[in-house]
Amino acid sequence: MAIRWQDWINVLLGCWLVASPSQMGYLLNHVATGNACGIGVLLVLFNVIAVCRIIDSGQEIVNILVGVWLILSPYALGFAAERNPALNAMFVGVAVIIFSCWQVLDTVIGRRK
Protein backbone atom coordinates (compact mmCIF):
# COMPACT_ATOMS: atom_id res chain seq x y z
CA MET A 1 0.00 0.00 0.00
CA ALA A 2 1.67 3.19 -1.20
CA ILE A 3 1.51 6.40 0.80
CA ARG A 4 -0.43 8.91 -1.22
CA TRP A 5 1.15 12.14 -0.10
CA GLN A 6 -1.08 14.15 -2.43
CA ASP A 7 -4.05 13.38 -0.16
CA TRP A 8 -2.17 15.00 2.73
CA ILE A 9 -1.39 18.06 0.61
CA ASN A 10 -5.11 18.37 -0.17
CA VAL A 11 -5.84 18.11 3.58
CA LEU A 12 -3.43 21.00 4.16
CA LEU A 13 -5.05 23.00 1.35
CA GLY A 14 -8.42 22.41 2.99
CA CYS A 15 -7.03 23.64 6.33
CA TRP A 16 -5.70 26.72 4.56
CA LEU A 17 -9.11 27.42 3.03
CA VAL A 18 -10.73 27.32 6.47
CA ALA A 19 -8.11 29.68 7.93
CA SER A 20 -7.75 31.97 4.92
CA PRO A 21 -10.69 34.35 5.49
CA SER A 22 -9.21 35.54 8.78
CA GLN A 23 -5.61 35.38 7.55
CA MET A 24 -6.32 37.27 4.33
CA GLY A 25 -8.83 39.71 5.78
CA TYR A 26 -12.08 38.82 4.05
CA LEU A 27 -14.13 37.55 6.98
CA LEU A 28 -16.79 40.20 6.31
CA ASN A 29 -17.49 38.77 2.87
CA HIS A 30 -19.88 36.08 4.04
CA VAL A 31 -20.26 34.42 0.65
CA ALA A 32 -16.51 34.05 0.08
CA THR A 33 -15.95 33.02 3.70
CA GLY A 34 -18.72 30.43 3.57
CA ASN A 35 -17.37 29.05 0.32
CA ALA A 36 -13.79 28.84 1.64
CA CYS A 37 -14.78 27.28 4.96
CA GLY A 38 -17.31 24.87 3.48
CA ILE A 39 -15.05 23.65 0.71
CA GLY A 40 -12.08 23.58 3.10
CA VAL A 41 -13.91 21.30 5.54
CA LEU A 42 -15.03 19.13 2.62
CA LEU A 43 -11.44 18.78 1.39
CA VAL A 44 -10.14 17.93 4.85
CA LEU A 45 -12.81 15.34 5.62
CA PHE A 46 -12.85 13.75 2.19
CA ASN A 47 -9.07 13.41 1.95
CA VAL A 48 -8.70 12.09 5.50
CA ILE A 49 -11.29 9.46 4.56
CA ALA A 50 -9.25 8.70 1.43
CA VAL A 51 -6.01 8.44 3.43
CA CYS A 52 -7.71 5.98 5.80
CA ARG A 53 -8.74 3.98 2.71
CA ILE A 54 -12.44 4.15 3.59
CA ILE A 55 -13.01 5.38 0.03
CA ASP A 56 -10.26 4.27 -2.30
CA SER A 57 -11.57 4.67 -5.82
CA GLY A 58 -12.74 7.70 -7.67
CA GLN A 59 -11.75 10.16 -4.99
CA GLU A 60 -9.37 11.94 -7.33
CA ILE A 61 -12.30 12.78 -9.61
CA VAL A 62 -14.14 14.36 -6.68
CA ASN A 63 -11.05 16.40 -5.80
CA ILE A 64 -10.74 17.57 -9.41
CA LEU A 65 -14.40 18.64 -9.41
CA VAL A 66 -13.85 20.50 -6.13
CA GLY A 67 -10.85 22.23 -7.70
CA VAL A 68 -12.91 23.23 -10.72
CA TRP A 69 -15.60 24.61 -8.39
CA LEU A 70 -12.99 26.66 -6.53
CA ILE A 71 -11.79 28.18 -9.80
CA LEU A 72 -15.32 29.02 -10.92
CA SER A 73 -16.79 29.97 -7.54
CA PRO A 74 -15.71 33.64 -7.50
CA TYR A 75 -17.71 34.17 -10.69
CA ALA A 76 -20.61 31.89 -9.77
CA LEU A 77 -21.00 33.39 -6.29
CA GLY A 78 -20.23 36.99 -7.24
CA PHE A 79 -17.01 37.77 -5.41
CA ALA A 80 -14.68 37.83 -8.42
CA ALA A 81 -14.13 41.58 -8.04
CA GLU A 82 -12.59 41.09 -4.59
CA ARG A 83 -8.96 40.25 -5.16
CA ASN A 84 -7.98 38.27 -2.03
CA PRO A 85 -10.85 35.79 -1.83
CA ALA A 86 -11.05 35.34 -5.60
CA LEU A 87 -7.34 34.68 -6.12
CA ASN A 88 -7.21 32.45 -3.05
CA ALA A 89 -10.07 30.29 -4.30
CA MET A 90 -8.60 30.07 -7.79
CA PHE A 91 -5.03 29.30 -6.70
CA VAL A 92 -6.16 26.62 -4.24
CA GLY A 93 -8.43 25.17 -6.93
CA VAL A 94 -5.54 24.92 -9.37
CA ALA A 95 -3.36 23.31 -6.68
CA VAL A 96 -6.04 20.73 -5.81
CA ILE A 97 -6.40 19.84 -9.49
CA ILE A 98 -2.62 19.54 -9.98
CA PHE A 99 -2.12 17.29 -6.95
CA SER A 100 -5.15 15.15 -7.83
CA CYS A 101 -3.95 14.68 -11.42
CA TRP A 102 -0.47 13.89 -10.07
CA GLN A 103 -2.04 11.21 -7.88
CA VAL A 104 -3.85 9.71 -10.89
CA LEU A 105 -0.56 9.70 -12.82
CA ASP A 106 1.24 8.00 -9.91
CA THR A 107 -1.49 5.35 -9.83
CA VAL A 108 -1.28 4.70 -13.58
CA ILE A 109 2.53 4.48 -13.50
CA GLY A 110 2.33 2.19 -10.46
CA ARG A 111 0.03 -0.20 -12.32
CA ARG A 112 2.48 -0.47 -15.22
CA LYS A 113 5.32 -1.66 -13.01
C-alpha positions as a printed NumPy array, in Angstrom:
array([[  0.   ,   0.   ,   0.   ],
       [  1.671,   3.192,  -1.196],
       [  1.512,   6.397,   0.799],
       [ -0.428,   8.91 ,  -1.221],
       [  1.149,  12.138,  -0.098],
       [ -1.083,  14.146,  -2.435],
       [ -4.045,  13.384,  -0.163],
       [ -2.169,  15.   ,   2.727],
       [ -1.393,  18.058,   0.607],
       [ -5.105,  18.367,  -0.167],
       [ -5.837,  18.111,   3.575],
       [ -3.432,  21.005,   4.155],
       [ -5.046,  22.999,   1.348],
       [ -8.418,  22.412,   2.995],
       [ -7.034,  23.641,   6.33 ],
       [ -5.704,  26.722,   4.563],
       [ -9.105,  27.423,   3.031],
       [-10.732,  27.32 ,   6.471],
       [ -8.114,  29.682,   7.93 ],
       [ -7.754,  31.97 ,   4.924],
       [-10.695,  34.354,   5.488],
       [ -9.212,  35.539,   8.783],
       [ -5.606,  35.384,   7.551],
       [ -6.319,  37.274,   4.33 ],
       [ -8.833,  39.712,   5.781],
       [-12.081,  38.823,   4.046],
       [-14.134,  37.547,   6.975],
       [-16.792,  40.196,   6.315],
       [-17.493,  38.767,   2.866],
       [-19.883,  36.085,   4.036],
       [-20.259,  34.42 ,   0.647],
       [-16.51 ,  34.052,   0.08 ],
       [-15.954,  33.025,   3.702],
       [-18.725,  30.426,   3.573],
       [-17.367,  29.049,   0.319],
       [-13.788,  28.841,   1.637],
       [-14.781,  27.284,   4.957],
       [-17.312,  24.867,   3.481],
       [-15.047,  23.649,   0.708],
       [-12.083,  23.576,   3.104],
       [-13.907,  21.305,   5.544],
       [-15.033,  19.134,   2.619],
       [-11.436,  18.778,   1.386],
       [-10.138,  17.925,   4.853],
       [-12.812,  15.337,   5.618],
       [-12.851,  13.751,   2.195],
       [ -9.075,  13.411,   1.949],
       [ -8.703,  12.091,   5.498],
       [-11.293,   9.46 ,   4.565],
       [ -9.246,   8.704,   1.428],
       [ -6.014,   8.436,   3.433],
       [ -7.712,   5.979,   5.799],
       [ -8.741,   3.984,   2.708],
       [-12.44 ,   4.15 ,   3.593],
       [-13.006,   5.384,   0.032],
       [-10.257,   4.272,  -2.302],
       [-11.569,   4.669,  -5.817],
       [-12.738,   7.704,  -7.672],
       [-11.752,  10.161,  -4.988],
       [ -9.368,  11.94 ,  -7.327],
       [-12.299,  12.784,  -9.607],
       [-14.142,  14.36 ,  -6.682],
       [-11.052,  16.4  ,  -5.801],
       [-10.739,  17.566,  -9.408],
       [-14.396,  18.638,  -9.414],
       [-13.854,  20.5  ,  -6.13 ],
       [-10.85 ,  22.226,  -7.701],
       [-12.905,  23.233, -10.725],
       [-15.603,  24.615,  -8.394],
       [-12.993,  26.658,  -6.535],
       [-11.793,  28.177,  -9.804],
       [-15.323,  29.02 , -10.923],
       [-16.79 ,  29.974,  -7.538],
       [-15.709,  33.644,  -7.502],
       [-17.71 ,  34.17 , -10.686],
       [-20.61 ,  31.89 ,  -9.77 ],
       [-20.998,  33.392,  -6.292],
       [-20.234,  36.992,  -7.243],
       [-17.012,  37.769,  -5.406],
       [-14.683,  37.826,  -8.423],
       [-14.134,  41.583,  -8.036],
       [-12.588,  41.088,  -4.586],
       [ -8.963,  40.249,  -5.161],
       [ -7.978,  38.272,  -2.029],
       [-10.846,  35.786,  -1.831],
       [-11.054,  35.335,  -5.595],
       [ -7.34 ,  34.675,  -6.116],
       [ -7.209,  32.452,  -3.052],
       [-10.069,  30.289,  -4.305],
       [ -8.602,  30.069,  -7.794],
       [ -5.027,  29.297,  -6.7  ],
       [ -6.157,  26.622,  -4.242],
       [ -8.434,  25.17 ,  -6.931],
       [ -5.543,  24.916,  -9.374],
       [ -3.357,  23.312,  -6.685],
       [ -6.038,  20.735,  -5.814],
       [ -6.397,  19.836,  -9.489],
       [ -2.624,  19.544,  -9.976],
       [ -2.124,  17.29 ,  -6.947],
       [ -5.146,  15.149,  -7.83 ],
       [ -3.95 ,  14.684, -11.416],
       [ -0.473,  13.885, -10.071],
       [ -2.038,  11.206,  -7.883],
       [ -3.847,   9.712, -10.894],
       [ -0.559,   9.705, -12.817],
       [  1.24 ,   7.998,  -9.914],
       [ -1.491,   5.346,  -9.834],
       [ -1.284,   4.705, -13.578],
       [  2.529,   4.479, -13.502],
       [  2.333,   2.188, -10.462],
       [  0.03 ,  -0.197, -12.315],
       [  2.479,  -0.467, -15.222],
       [  5.325,  -1.66 , -13.006]])
